[in-house]
Amino acid sequence: MSIDGEGIAEPIDTHFLATVATMSGPTGPGALDGGPLSASVALALFDAQAASRHLDLAARLLRAQGQGFYTIGSAGHESNAAVAAVLRPTDPALLHYRSGAFYVARGQQVPGSDPVRDVLLGLVAATSDPISGGRHKVFGNHALAVIPQTSTIASHLPRAVGVAFAIDRAAKLRVDSPWPKDALAVTSFGDASANHSTTQGSLNTAAWISHQGLPLPVLFVCEDNGLGISVRTPAGWTAANLAGRESIAYFRADGADPVATYEAAATAADHVRRLRRPAVLHLQTVRFMGHAGSDAEVSYRSPAQISADYSRDPLLGTASLLVAGGVLTPLQIIERYEAIRADVLATAEAAVKEAKLDSAAAVMAPLAPRHPDAVAAQAARSAPAAARDSAFGAKLPETEGGLTFALAVNRSLADLLTLYPQAQVFGEDVAVKGGVYGVTRGLLKAFGAGRVFDTLLDEQAILGLALGSGVSGFLPIPEIQYLAYLHNAEDQLRGEAATLQFFSNGQYRNPMVVRIAGYGYQKGFGGHFHNDDSVAVLRDLPGVVVASPSRPDDAAAMLRTCLAGAAVDGSVCVFLEPIALYHTRDLYEPSDGGWLAPYTPPADWAAGHVPIGKGRTYGDGSDLTLITCGNGVPMSLRVARRLADDHISTRVLDLRWLAPLPVEDILREATATGRVLVVDETRRSGGVSEGVLTALVDAGFSGAMARVTSEDSFIPLGDAALQVLLSEDTIESAAHDLLRRGR
């Protein structure tokens, strides 16, 4: 199909050409004479702005011809090209979906780049798209230090703060980073998104960090067009919202004025780079051609309101500057504009012929690469003996005897911090206090505040710091204090962490291990904020590894596996820690020490490696298989002993990994007895048991199956919690019921 531009009749395009045709040449000294903006830079700005405009027009044409799949454009926001012009192409950028001119201008700064082709390949979902490989139209390019974002609600801002934080922290700790030591991070967003809690939290985090005198070179660019699709931003609200924040400098410019925009952007960038402190650049923009191709703007704006904005077209501002400065004549402006149009359309015609993704395997290839042999080898590594002696002092953990779950995690974290100089442990209360349950106690003293530190109370900020650190050379180990608190910020895992490798075709990755204390059974203490078993949201994230150890030796080994997976494959891991088992010592009888385990010495780490997706079986019973995880493991083991008194031989499978599930182990242990009871402490709807039973059905298991779960309820205070949580009596009763049915 030919892409020839016929049918393009956008009023803003026609208005630009008609207005330029009426311009007159210079009548005296212009703004380019001795001003901050040179003629050559002004020309480059115009070329980037015009290319971005024609990319938007081409996107509409491609969509009309069934060849393109994205029509949210940057028309009216092209002043952001000036922001790119004052920055360096090595400054990491996380861009708003209307920052097209920024992207083109950034591409102009790097020889060999073709930003117009990049964008068009994204629009047509071509596999040759240099960032996503045909998976989404995003502004991203590894060679241009543009980290891809698909956010429409500024969910990339916490990561941007994390990137900025990591730049100076990496230099201080001598961690290899992709960013120069004097780089700054830039991130853009819209005025409607400025109201979102993610934006407000990111600005607050930036101010909180800067207030303490810590370096944070981040430039926030708000592209304010006054509209959130159809909802108008109240006059003056964005300025009132962004200005006057303590520890964040505020700069403002009218995007219709290229000189003022360039000068404000240069001043803001210099402030951030030189002082290592955050700043906001508030750009007044306009929005042309509606929110997207499907948006009928006339349904909520009058023709007069729409056409009134045409005079504020940033392309007209730059064209007028060039004509007034005697750099180009009006005719030359038009010729240049049309030549860019022709180039964009010719490139579009070639782009539509490029190959597309044609299989599920091709689509999913970069989602979550797994190299189990390399991960196993990495997990078996330990720091040199002298380094371990220095970290642990006189008493190595393998000489301590039986450890609780909490102590095993603590000792493992110390070993991992010793092995990986780029690893960091952070979160609320993890440093000075050593964690609410003492799990991180002593790590601050051993490894210093640069690697073990407390954060503000904001889960979005904690995960954002991890996301930014992960793309900047670190291995972050953030802590979310309780599983219930994760729900404030789970989109940082879903929308940012899980998608980065997918939408960058594996070029970017954010390795991280998120430690989360969770589950119930805290003897009625804390209620639903401190007892939460909502794991469905985690199991629903493509590619994310969810670890759920229940015993001390597994906890240590699986934590090593998760860090190895992060280091080798860039894996995003969630490490669920059962609060009720942190300090548990006994299994069957008081003082039996049955839930303690020795710390495995490094020489045995290879033999004790726990691969991702590998369960653990207790016993070899032939009558019944109990499949469980978390608190359900010791409960099931106790039930198995009670069933033995009734001459019922049982085996217990600890899943250990909730994503991916250990399907081979599930099928093997189920087949061994022909009867399966899934013991699931999470809720009946959206819990773990649904996935286990489905895996059995998918595999053709024909034996007897049942499940027993906690209720579909939040967990109340006190003894009332026992009314909704799974109990050992309930498990035993369900086992007898299944056996009767099975016989």
C-alpha positions in Angstrom: 0.0 0.0 0.0 1.3 3.4 -0.9 1.8 6.0 1.8 1.6 9.2 -0.2 0.1 11.7 2.2 -3.2 12.0 0.3 -6.1 12.7 2.6 -4.1 14.5 5.3 -6.2 17.6 5.9 -5.5 18.4 9.5 -6.3 22.1 10.2 -3.1 22.7 12.2 -1.1 21.6 9.1 -3.0 23.9 6.8 -2.8 26.8 9.3 1.0 26.4 9.7 1.6 26.6 5.9 -0.8 29.5 5.4 0.7 31.5 8.3 4.3 31.0 7.3 3.4 32.1 3.7 2.4 35.5 5.1 5.5 36.1 7.2 7.9 38.9 6.3 11.7 39.0 6.5 13.8 40.7 9.1 13.3 44.4 9.8 16.0 44.8 12.4 18.0 42.8 15.0 16.3 39.6 15.9 16.2 37.3 18.9 19.0 35.2 17.4 21.4 38.1 17.2 23.6 37.5 20.3 20.9 35.7 22.2 21.1 32.4 24.1 19.8 30.5 21.1 22.1 30.3 18.0 20.9 30.0 14.5 22.2 26.5 14.0 20.5 25.3 17.2 17.3 27.0 16.1 17.5 25.2 12.8 18.0 21.9 14.5 15.0 22.6 16.7 12.8 23.3 13.8 13.8 20.2 12.0 13.1 18.1 15.1 9.8 19.8 15.7 8.7 19.5 12.1 9.7 15.8 12.0 7.7 15.2 15.1 4.7 17.0 13.6 4.8 14.9 10.5 5.2 11.7 12.5 1.9 12.6 14.1 0.3 13.2 10.7 1.7 10.0 9.4 0.4 8.1 12.4 -3.2 9.2 11.5 -2.7 8.2 7.9 -1.2 4.8 8.8 -4.1 4.1 11.1 -6.7 5.2 8.4 -5.0 2.7 6.0 -4.9 -0.1 8.6 -1.1 -0.1 8.8 -0.5 1.8 12.1 -1.6 1.1 15.6 -1.0 4.2 17.7 -2.2 7.7 17.3 -1.5 9.6 20.5 0.7 12.4 19.2 3.0 15.2 20.3 1.5 18.0 18.2 1.6 21.2 20.2 4.2 19.8 22.6 7.2 20.2 20.2 8.8 22.8 22.5 10.2 19.8 24.4 12.8 19.6 21.6 14.6 22.5 23.4 14.9 20.4 26.5 16.7 17.7 24.6 18.9 20.3 23.0 20.3 21.6 26.3 21.0 18.1 27.7 23.5 15.5 26.7 22.6 12.3 24.9 24.1 10.3 27.8 21.6 11.8 30.3 19.1 9.0 31.0 15.6 10.1 29.8 12.2 8.7 30.8 9.7 10.3 28.5 6.0 11.2 28.4 4.1 9.9 25.4 3.9 13.4 24.0 7.7 14.0 24.0 8.2 13.1 20.4 10.2 16.2 19.5 12.5 15.5 22.4 13.1 12.0 21.1 13.8 13.3 17.6 16.1 16.0 18.9 18.0 13.5 21.1 18.4 11.3 18.0 19.9 14.2 16.1 22.7 14.4 18.7 23.9 10.9 18.1 25.6 10.1 14.7 24.0 7.2 12.9 20.7 7.5 14.6 17.4 7.7 12.7 14.8 8.8 15.2 12.1 9.2 12.5 12.5 5.6 11.4 12.6 4.5 15.0 9.2 6.0 15.7 7.6 4.8 12.5 8.7 1.2 13.1 7.1 1.4 16.5 3.8 2.8 14.9 3.6 -0.2 12.6 4.7 -2.7 15.2 7.7 -3.9 13.1 10.1 -6.4 14.6 12.9 -4.1 13.5 11.7 -1.4 15.9 15.0 -0.8 17.7 13.5 -0.6 21.2 10.5 -2.9 21.6 10.9 -5.1 18.6 7.3 -4.6 17.6 5.7 -5.0 21.0 4.6 -1.4 21.6 5.1 2.1 20.3 7.3 3.7 22.9 10.0 6.4 23.0 13.1 4.4 23.8 16.5 3.7 22.5 19.4 2.1 24.3 22.0 4.0 22.2 20.2 7.3 23.1 19.9 6.5 26.8 16.1 6.7 26.5 14.5 4.2 28.8 11.2 3.1 27.3 8.0 4.0 29.2 4.4 3.1 28.3 2.9 5.1 31.2 -0.1 7.3 30.8 -0.3 8.2 34.5 3.3 9.0 35.2 4.1 5.7 36.8 7.7 6.1 35.4 8.5 9.0 37.7 9.4 6.9 40.8 11.9 5.1 38.6 13.3 8.4 37.3 13.9 9.5 40.9 15.6 6.1 41.5 17.8 6.6 38.4 18.9 10.0 39.6 19.6 8.7 43.1 21.7 5.9 41.7 23.9 8.1 39.5 25.8 9.7 42.4 25.4 6.7 44.7 27.1 4.5 42.1 30.0 6.9 41.8 30.4 7.0 45.6 30.3 3.2 46.0 32.4 2.6 42.8 29.6 0.6 41.2 29.8 0.2 37.4 27.0 2.3 36.0 25.8 3.0 32.4 25.5 6.7 33.3 28.4 9.3 33.5 29.2 10.6 37.0 27.9 14.0 36.1 24.8 12.9 34.3 21.3 14.0 35.3 18.0 12.1 34.8 15.2 13.8 33.0 11.6 12.7 33.0 8.5 14.3 31.4 4.8 14.0 32.2 1.5 15.8 31.5 -0.4 18.3 33.6 -3.3 15.8 34.1 -0.8 13.2 35.4 0.7 15.8 37.7 -2.4 15.2 39.9 -1.7 11.5 40.2 -0.5 10.1 43.5 2.5 8.7 41.7 3.6 12.1 40.6 3.0 13.7 43.9 4.8 10.9 45.7 7.8 11.2 43.3 8.1 15.0 43.9 7.8 14.4 47.6 10.5 11.7 47.5 12.8 14.0 45.5 12.3 16.8 48.0 12.7 14.4 51.0 16.0 13.2 49.6 17.3 16.7 48.7 16.2 18.1 52.0 18.7 15.8 53.7 21.5 17.2 51.5 21.8 14.0 49.4 22.5 14.4 45.7 19.5 13.9 43.4 20.1 15.2 39.9 16.6 14.8 38.4 14.8 17.3 36.1 11.0 16.9 36.1 9.4 18.4 32.9 5.7 19.0 33.1 4.3 19.5 29.6 1.1 21.4 30.5 -1.4 21.6 27.7 -4.3 22.3 30.1 -6.3 19.1 29.2 -6.6 15.6 30.5 -8.3 14.1 27.5 -11.6 16.1 27.9 -11.1 17.4 31.4 -9.7 20.9 31.6 -7.0 21.7 34.2 -8.1 24.7 36.3 -6.3 27.8 35.3 -3.2 28.3 37.4 -3.5 25.0 39.2 -0.5 23.3 37.7 1.8 26.2 38.6 0.4 26.3 42.1 0.8 22.5 42.3 4.5 22.5 41.2 5.9 25.8 42.3 7.2 26.5 45.8 8.1 23.0 46.8 10.8 23.0 49.4 14.1 21.6 48.0 12.9 21.6 44.4 13.6 24.6 42.1 10.9 25.7 39.8 11.3 27.1 36.3 8.7 28.0 33.8 8.4 28.9 30.1 5.9 29.4 27.3 6.5 26.7 24.7 5.3 29.0 22.0 8.4 31.1 22.6 11.5 29.1 21.5 14.0 31.5 23.0 12.4 31.6 26.4 11.9 27.8 26.4 15.5 27.2 25.5 16.8 29.6 28.1 14.6 28.2 30.8 15.5 24.6 29.9 19.2 25.5 29.9 19.0 27.2 33.3 17.0 24.3 34.8 19.4 21.7 33.5 22.5 23.7 34.7 20.9 23.9 38.2 20.3 20.2 38.3 23.7 19.1 36.9 25.8 21.6 38.8 24.1 21.5 42.2 22.9 17.8 42.0 19.5 19.0 43.2 16.1 18.4 41.7 14.2 20.9 39.6 10.8 21.2 37.8 10.5 22.8 34.4 6.9 23.8 33.8 6.4 24.0 30.0 3.2 25.7 28.8 2.1 23.8 25.7 -1.0 23.2 23.6 -2.6 20.0 22.3 -3.5 19.7 18.6 -5.6 17.0 16.9 -7.2 15.8 20.1 -6.0 13.3 22.6 -5.6 10.6 20.0 -7.0 9.6 16.6 -10.2 8.2 18.1 -10.9 11.3 20.2 -13.7 13.5 18.8 -12.4 16.8 20.3 -15.4 18.7 18.9 -17.6 16.9 21.4 -16.2 18.8 24.3 -14.4 21.9 22.7 -15.9 24.4 20.4 -14.3 25.1 17.0 -13.4 28.6 18.3 -11.6 27.1 21.3 -9.7 24.7 19.1 -8.6 27.3 16.5 -7.7 29.8 19.2 -4.7 27.6 20.1 -3.3 27.6 16.6 -1.4 30.9 17.2 0.5 29.2 20.0 1.9 26.5 17.7 5.6 26.0 18.7 6.5 25.3 15.1 5.2 28.7 14.2 7.3 30.2 17.0 10.5 28.6 15.7 9.7 29.4 12.1 9.0 33.1 12.9 12.3 33.2 14.8 14.2 31.9 11.8 12.5 34.2 9.4 12.9 37.2 11.6 16.6 36.4 12.1 17.2 36.2 8.4 18.2 32.5 8.6 15.5 31.3 6.3 12.8 32.9 4.1 9.2 31.9 4.4 9.5 30.0 1.2 12.5 28.1 2.5 10.6 27.3 5.7 7.8 25.8 3.7 10.2 23.9 1.4 12.0 22.5 4.5 8.8 21.6 6.1 7.5 19.8 3.0 10.9 18.0 2.5 10.6 16.6 6.0 7.0 15.5 5.2 8.2 13.7 2.1 11.0 12.0 4.1 8.6 10.9 6.8 6.2 9.4 4.3 8.9 7.7 2.3 10.2 6.1 5.5 6.7 5.2 6.5 6.1 3.4 3.2 9.3 1.4 3.8 8.3 0.7 7.4 5.0 -1.0 6.7 6.8 -3.6 4.7 8.9 -4.7 7.7 8.3 -8.0 9.3 5.9 -8.3 12.3 5.9 -10.6 15.3 4.2 -13.8 14.2 4.2 -16.2 17.1 3.6 -16.3 20.9 7.2 -17.4 21.3 8.5 -14.4 19.4 6.3 -12.0 21.4 7.3 -13.5 24.8 11.1 -14.0 24.0 12.4 -11.1 26.1 9.8 -11.3 28.8 11.7 -13.4 31.4 14.8 -15.1 30.1 15.9 -18.1 32.2 19.3 -19.6 32.2 19.1 -22.1 35.1 22.6 -23.5 34.8 24.1 -20.1 34.9 21.9 -19.1 37.8 22.8 -22.3 39.7 26.5 -21.6 39.2 26.1 -18.0 40.4 24.0 -19.1 43.4 26.9 -21.4 44.4 29.4 -18.5 44.6 30.4 -17.0 47.9 32.7 -14.1 48.9 36.3 -14.9 49.8 36.8 -16.3 53.3 38.5 -13.1 54.5 35.6 -11.0 53.3 33.1 -13.3 55.1 35.2 -13.2 58.3 35.2 -9.4 58.1 31.4 -9.3 57.6 30.5 -11.7 60.3 33.2 -11.1 62.8 34.4 -14.0 64.8 31.3 -16.2 64.4 30.4 -17.5 60.9 26.7 -18.4 60.5 27.4 -22.0 59.7 28.9 -22.4 63.2 25.8 -21.0 65.0 23.7 -24.2 65.1 20.0 -24.2 64.3 18.7 -20.8 63.1 15.2 -19.4 62.9 13.7 -18.2 59.6 14.5 -14.6 60.5 18.1 -15.3 61.4 18.6 -17.4 58.2 17.4 -14.5 56.1 19.6 -12.1 58.1 22.7 -14.2 57.6 21.9 -14.8 54.0 21.5 -11.0 53.3 24.9 -10.4 55.0 26.5 -13.1 52.8 24.9 -11.6 49.7 26.0 -8.0 50.5 29.5 -9.4 51.0 29.4 -11.2 47.6 27.7 -8.5 45.6 29.3 -5.1 46.1 26.5 -3.6 44.0 23.7 -5.0 46.3 21.7 -2.7 48.4 19.1 -3.3 51.2 16.7 -0.5 51.8 13.1 0.2 53.0 11.3 1.6 55.9 12.9 0.7 59.3 15.5 -1.7 57.8 18.6 0.2 58.8 18.8 1.7 62.3 16.0 -0.4 63.8 17.0 -3.5 61.8 13.5 -4.2 60.6 10.2 -4.5 62.5 11.0 -8.2 63.2 14.8 -7.8 63.5 15.5 -9.5 60.1 18.0 -6.8 58.9 19.5 -6.2 62.3 23.3 -5.5 62.2 23.5 -5.0 58.5 23.8 -1.2 58.7 26.8 -1.5 61.0 28.5 -4.2 58.9 27.9 -2.6 55.5 27.4 1.2 56.0 24.6 3.6 55.2 25.5 3.7 51.5 24.3 0.1 51.1 21.8 -0.4 53.9 19.5 2.6 54.5 16.1 3.7 55.6 13.6 5.3 53.2 10.5 7.4 53.6 7.2 5.7 54.2 6.1 5.4 50.6 6.0 2.0 48.9 5.9 3.6 45.4 9.1 5.5 46.3 10.8 2.3 47.7 10.0 0.3 44.5 10.9 3.3 42.4 14.3 3.5 44.0 14.8 -0.2 43.3 13.7 0.2 39.6 16.0 3.2 39.1 18.9 1.4 40.8 18.3 -1.7 38.9 18.8 0.0 35.5 21.8 1.8 36.9 24.1 -1.0 37.8 22.8 -2.1 41.3 21.2 -5.2 42.6 18.5 -3.7 44.8 16.9 -5.7 47.6 14.0 -3.4 48.8 11.7 -4.3 51.6 8.0 -3.7 51.7 7.1 -3.9 55.4 3.8 -5.9 55.0 2.1 -7.5 52.0 -0.9 -5.3 52.6 1.2 -2.3 52.0 2.3 -3.5 48.6 -1.2 -2.8 47.2 -0.4 0.9 47.4 2.3 0.5 44.9 1.8 -2.8 43.0 1.7 -1.0 39.6 5.4 -0.3 40.1 5.8 -4.1 39.8 3.1 -4.6 37.1 3.5 -1.5 34.9 7.2 -0.8 35.4 9.3 -3.8 36.7 7.6 -6.6 34.8 7.3 -4.8 31.5 10.8 -3.3 31.0 12.6 -6.2 29.4 9.4 -7.0 27.4 9.1 -3.4 26.0 12.9 -3.0 25.5 13.4 -6.3 23.8 15.8 -7.3 26.5 18.0 -4.2 26.1 17.0 -2.8 29.5 16.4 -4.8 32.7 15.7 -4.0 36.3 17.1 -6.8 38.4 15.6 -6.8 41.9 14.5 -8.9 44.8 11.6 -7.4 46.7 11.4 -8.8 50.2 7.8 -8.7 51.6 6.6 -9.9 55.0 3.2 -11.4 54.7 0.6 -14.1 55.3 -1.4 -14.5 58.5 -1.4 -16.5 61.8 0.1 -13.8 64.0 -2.2 -15.0 66.8 -4.8 -12.3 66.2 -2.3 -9.4 66.3 -2.4 -6.6 63.7 -5.6 -7.2 61.8 -5.7 -7.1 58.0 -2.9 -4.5 57.6 -0.4 -6.9 59.2 -2.0 -10.2 58.1 -2.5 -10.4 54.4 -2.6 -13.3 52.0 -3.5 -11.6 48.8 -0.9 -13.1 46.4 -3.1 -13.3 43.3 -1.8 -9.9 42.1 1.8 -11.2 42.2 1.0 -14.5 40.5 -0.7 -12.5 37.7 2.5 -10.7 36.6 4.1 -12.2 33.5 7.7 -13.2 34.1 7.9 -12.1 37.8 9.3 -14.8 40.1 7.4 -15.3 43.4 9.3 -17.2 46.1 7.6 -18.4 49.2 10.0 -20.2 51.5 8.6 -21.7 54.7 11.7 -23.0 56.6 15.1 -21.4 57.4 17.4 -23.4 55.2 15.1 -22.9 52.2 14.8 -19.2 52.9 18.6 -18.8 52.7 19.0 -21.0 49.6 16.1 -19.4 47.8 17.3 -15.9 48.6 20.6 -16.8 47.0 18.8 -18.1 44.0 16.8 -15.0 43.6 19.8 -12.7 43.7 21.6 -15.0 41.2 18.6 -14.8 38.9 18.6 -11.1 39.2 22.3 -10.9 38.5 22.3 -13.4 35.6 18.9 -12.9 33.9 17.7 -9.5 35.3 14.9 -11.3 37.0 12.3 -9.4 39.0 11.7 -11.5 42.2 9.2 -11.2 45.0 10.4 -12.9 48.2 7.4 -13.6 50.5 8.4 -14.2 54.1 5.8 -15.7 56.5 5.7 -13.4 59.5 4.3 -16.0 61.8 7.3 -18.3 61.0 10.1 -15.7 61.5 10.9 -16.8 65.0 9.2 -20.2 65.1 11.5 -22.8 66.6 9.3 -25.9 67.2 7.3 -28.1 64.9 5.5 -30.9 66.7 6.2 -30.4 70.4 7.3 -27.5 72.6 11.1 -27.3 72.6 11.6 -29.9 69.9 13.5 -27.4 67.7 11.9 -29.0 64.7 11.6 -25.7 62.7 15.2 -24.6 63.2 17.8 -25.4 60.6 21.6 -25.0 60.4 23.1 -22.5 58.0 24.6 -24.2 55.0 28.3 -23.5 54.6 29.4 -22.1 51.2 31.1 -25.3 50.2 27.7 -27.0 50.1 25.7 -24.2 48.4 25.9 -25.9 45.0 24.5 -29.1 46.4 21.8 -27.2 48.3 20.8 -25.0 45.4 17.0 -24.5 45.0 16.2 -23.9 41.4 13.4 -21.5 40.5 10.2 -23.6 40.2 11.4 -26.6 42.2 9.4 -27.8 45.2 10.4 -29.8 48.3 8.8 -33.1 49.3 8.5 -34.4 52.8 7.8 -38.1 53.3 6.9 -40.9 50.9 3.3 -41.7 51.8 1.2 -43.7 49.3 -2.3 -42.7 50.5 -2.5 -38.9 50.1 -0.5 -36.0 48.8 -0.8 -32.6 50.6 0.3 -29.7 48.4 0.9 -26.5 50.3 3.2 -23.5 50.9 4.1 -20.9 53.6 2.4 -21.5 57.0 0.6 -24.4 55.4 3.8 -26.4 55.4 4.3 -26.9 59.2 0.5 -27.2 59.5 0.4 -29.9 56.9 3.3 -31.8 58.5 1.5 -31.8 61.8 -1.7 -33.0 60.1 0.3 -35.7 58.3 1.5 -37.0 61.7 -2.1 -37.1 63.0 -3.2 -39.0 59.9 -0.5 -41.5 60.5 -2.1 -42.3 63.8 -5.1 -43.4 61.6 -2.8 -45.5 59.4 -2.9 -43.0 56.6 0.5 -42.5 54.9 0.9 -39.0 53.6 3.5 -37.0 51.7 3.7 -33.2 51.8 4.8 -31.1 48.8 6.0 -27.6 49.7 5.6 -25.6 46.5 8.3 -23.1 47.5 7.7 -21.1 44.3 4.3 -19.6 43.6 5.4 -18.3 40.1 6.4 -20.3 38.3 4.7 -23.1 40.0 6.7 -26.4 40.3 4.4 -28.2 37.9 6.6 -31.2 37.4 6.8 -31.8 41.2 3.1 -31.3 41.5 2.2 -33.9 38.9 4.8 -36.4 40.2 3.7 -36.2 43.9 0.1 -36.3 42.9 0.6 -39.3 40.7 2.4 -41.1 43.5 -0.7 -41.3 45.6 -3.6 -40.7 43.2 -5.2 -38.3 45.8 -4.4 -34.6 46.2 -5.5 -32.2 48.8 -4.3 -28.6 48.2 -3.8 -26.9 51.5 -4.0 -23.2 50.8 -3.8 -20.6 53.5 -4.6 -17.9 51.0 -8.2 -17.1 50.0 -10.5 -19.5 48.1 -11.0 -17.0 45.3 -7.8 -15.8 43.6 -5.5 -17.9 45.8 -2.8 -20.4 45.1 -4.9 -23.6 45.0 -6.7 -22.5 41.8 -3.4 -22.6 40.0 -2.4 -25.9 41.4 -5.6 -27.7 40.6 -5.6 -26.1 37.1 -2.1 -27.4 36.5 -3.2 -30.9 37.5 -6.2 -30.8 35.1 -4.1 -29.4 32.3 -1.6 -32.3 32.8 -4.4 -34.9 32.6 -4.3 -36.0 36.2 -7.3 -38.3 36.8 -7.0 -38.9 40.5 -9.1 -37.5 43.3 -8.6 -33.8 44.0 -9.8 -31.3 46.5 -8.7 -28.1 48.2 -9.1 -26.5 51.6 -8.5 -22.8 52.0 -8.9 -19.8 54.2 -12.2 -17.8 53.7 -12.7 -15.0 51.2 -12.4 -12.5 54.0 -10.1 -9.9 55.4 -8.4 -11.0 58.6 -9.8 -9.4 61.8 -8.2 -8.8 65.2 -8.0 -11.3 68.0 -9.4 -14.8 68.1 -11.9 -13.9 65.4 -9.0 -14.4 62.9 -9.2 -18.1 63.6 -12.7 -18.2 62.2 -11.5 -17.2 58.7 -8.0 -18.7 58.5 -7.3 -22.3 57.6 -6.8 -24.6 60.6 -5.2 -27.9 61.1 -8.6 -29.4 62.1 -10.0 -28.2 58.8 -7.1 -29.7 56.9 -7.5 -33.1 58.7 -11.3 -33.2 58.1 -10.8 -32.3 54.4 -8.2 -35.1 54.1 -10.6 -37.7 55.5 -13.4 -36.5 53.2 -11.2 -36.8 50.2 -10.0 -40.3 51.2 -13.6 -41.4 51.6 -14.5 -40.0 48.2 -11.4 -41.5 46.6 -12.2 -45.0 47.9 
